[in-house]
Amino acid sequence: MMIRSATALRNDYDGMVKLSKEKQEPIFLTRNGDGEMVFVPLEVWEKREAELNLLAEMLRREQNRMAGAKTYSMSEMEADVEALLHKD
């Protein structure tokens, strides 16, 4: 985990960008010793957002399943696909 002061960001923005991109991890920024913000490369942010969206979708589907939504086994799905493909 990288921790830097907010002043370091203001004084050396290009260096912070380079460091964060090289390490591919966020830099936690502090002000007067207290955490204030997180500086993160766009690629890392987008990957994290995609992971969070996937987890949210998985949770939604699991909640639907637990609430009684119909589920299908692999063999049922294969049979349905075969039936659709060979439908006259």
C-alpha positions as a LaTeX table, in Angstrom:
\begin{tabular}{lrrr}
\hline
Residue & $x$ (\AA) & $y$ (\AA) & $z$ (\AA) \\
\hline
Met1 & 0.00 & 0.00 & 0.00 \\
Met2 & 1.36 & 3.39 & $-0.98$ \\
Ile3 & 0.63 & 6.41 & 1.22 \\
Arg4 & 1.61 & 9.94 & 0.27 \\
Ser5 & 0.63 & 13.41 & 1.39 \\
Ala6 & $-1.79$ & 15.51 & $-0.64$ \\
Thr7 & 1.06 & 18.01 & $-0.93$ \\
Ala8 & 3.15 & 15.41 & $-2.76$ \\
Leu9 & 0.37 & 15.10 & $-5.34$ \\
Arg10 & 0.21 & 18.86 & $-5.79$ \\
Asn11 & 4.00 & 19.22 & $-6.05$ \\
Asp12 & 4.70 & 16.17 & $-8.25$ \\
Tyr13 & 1.55 & 15.15 & $-10.10$ \\
Asp14 & 3.46 & 13.61 & $-13.02$ \\
Gly15 & 5.63 & 11.56 & $-10.65$ \\
Met16 & 2.56 & 10.30 & $-8.78$ \\
Val17 & 0.88 & 9.31 & $-12.05$ \\
Lys18 & 4.00 & 7.45 & $-13.15$ \\
Leu19 & 4.37 & 5.68 & $-9.79$ \\
Ser20 & 0.72 & 4.66 & $-9.64$ \\
Lys21 & 0.74 & 3.36 & $-13.22$ \\
Glu22 & 3.99 & 1.44 & $-12.72$ \\
Lys23 & 2.74 & $-0.21$ & $-9.53$ \\
Gln24 & $-0.83$ & $-0.61$ & $-10.85$ \\
Glu25 & $-2.22$ & 0.13 & $-7.42$ \\
Pro26 & $-3.84$ & 3.07 & $-5.66$ \\
Ile27 & $-2.00$ & 5.73 & $-3.71$ \\
Phe28 & $-3.71$ & 6.79 & $-0.49$ \\
Leu29 & $-3.46$ & 10.53 & 0.03 \\
Thr30 & $-3.32$ & 12.12 & 3.46 \\
Arg31 & $-3.79$ & 15.63 & 4.77 \\
Asn32 & $-2.36$ & 16.45 & 8.19 \\
Gly33 & $-1.80$ & 12.72 & 8.73 \\
Asp34 & $-5.42$ & 11.74 & 8.10 \\
Gly35 & $-6.64$ & 9.77 & 5.09 \\
Glu36 & $-8.40$ & 11.98 & 2.58 \\
Met37 & $-8.49$ & 10.50 & $-0.94$ \\
Val38 & $-7.33$ & 7.65 & $-3.14$ \\
Phe39 & $-5.40$ & 8.29 & $-6.36$ \\
Val40 & $-5.81$ & 5.33 & $-8.71$ \\
Pro41 & $-4.91$ & 4.59 & $-12.36$ \\
Leu42 & $-7.94$ & 4.52 & $-14.66$ \\
Glu43 & $-7.23$ & 0.92 & $-15.71$ \\
Val44 & $-7.31$ & $-0.22$ & $-12.08$ \\
Trp45 & $-10.52$ & 1.72 & $-11.45$ \\
Glu46 & $-12.24$ & 0.22 & $-14.51$ \\
Lys47 & $-11.19$ & $-3.32$ & $-13.54$ \\
Arg48 & $-12.50$ & $-2.81$ & $-10.00$ \\
Glu49 & $-15.79$ & $-1.40$ & $-11.28$ \\
Ala50 & $-16.22$ & $-4.40$ & $-13.61$ \\
Glu51 & $-15.55$ & $-6.79$ & $-10.72$ \\
Leu52 & $-18.05$ & $-4.98$ & $-8.49$ \\
Asn53 & $-20.68$ & $-5.03$ & $-11.24$ \\
Leu54 & $-20.13$ & $-8.76$ & $-11.75$ \\
Leu55 & $-20.44$ & $-9.43$ & $-8.02$ \\
Ala56 & $-23.63$ & $-7.35$ & $-7.85$ \\
Glu57 & $-25.12$ & $-9.32$ & $-10.75$ \\
Met58 & $-24.16$ & $-12.63$ & $-9.15$ \\
Leu59 & $-25.77$ & $-11.52$ & $-5.88$ \\
Arg60 & $-28.95$ & $-10.44$ & $-7.70$ \\
Arg61 & $-29.20$ & $-13.81$ & $-9.42$ \\
Glu62 & $-28.58$ & $-15.71$ & $-6.20$ \\
Gln63 & $-31.27$ & $-13.69$ & $-4.44$ \\
Asn64 & $-33.70$ & $-14.50$ & $-7.28$ \\
Arg65 & $-32.82$ & $-18.19$ & $-7.02$ \\
Met66 & $-33.36$ & $-18.18$ & $-3.26$ \\
Ala67 & $-36.70$ & $-16.41$ & $-3.76$ \\
Gly68 & $-37.88$ & $-19.31$ & $-5.90$ \\
Ala69 & $-36.97$ & $-18.34$ & $-9.45$ \\
Lys70 & $-36.82$ & $-21.34$ & $-11.77$ \\
Thr71 & $-33.36$ & $-22.75$ & $-12.35$ \\
Tyr72 & $-32.16$ & $-25.18$ & $-14.98$ \\
Ser73 & $-29.60$ & $-27.96$ & $-14.93$ \\
Met74 & $-26.99$ & $-28.20$ & $-17.66$ \\
Ser75 & $-28.74$ & $-31.20$ & $-19.22$ \\
Glu76 & $-32.06$ & $-29.29$ & $-19.27$ \\
Met77 & $-30.37$ & $-26.36$ & $-20.99$ \\
Glu78 & $-28.71$ & $-28.62$ & $-23.55$ \\
Ala79 & $-32.03$ & $-30.32$ & $-24.30$ \\
Asp80 & $-33.77$ & $-26.95$ & $-24.74$ \\
Val81 & $-31.02$ & $-25.71$ & $-27.08$ \\
Glu82 & $-31.13$ & $-28.90$ & $-29.11$ \\
Ala83 & $-34.90$ & $-28.61$ & $-29.38$ \\
Leu84 & $-34.63$ & $-25.03$ & $-30.58$ \\
Leu85 & $-31.89$ & $-25.84$ & $-33.10$ \\
His86 & $-33.78$ & $-28.78$ & $-34.59$ \\
Lys87 & $-37.20$ & $-27.15$ & $-34.57$ \\
Asp88 & $-38.88$ & $-27.36$ & $-37.98$ \\
\hline
\end{tabular}
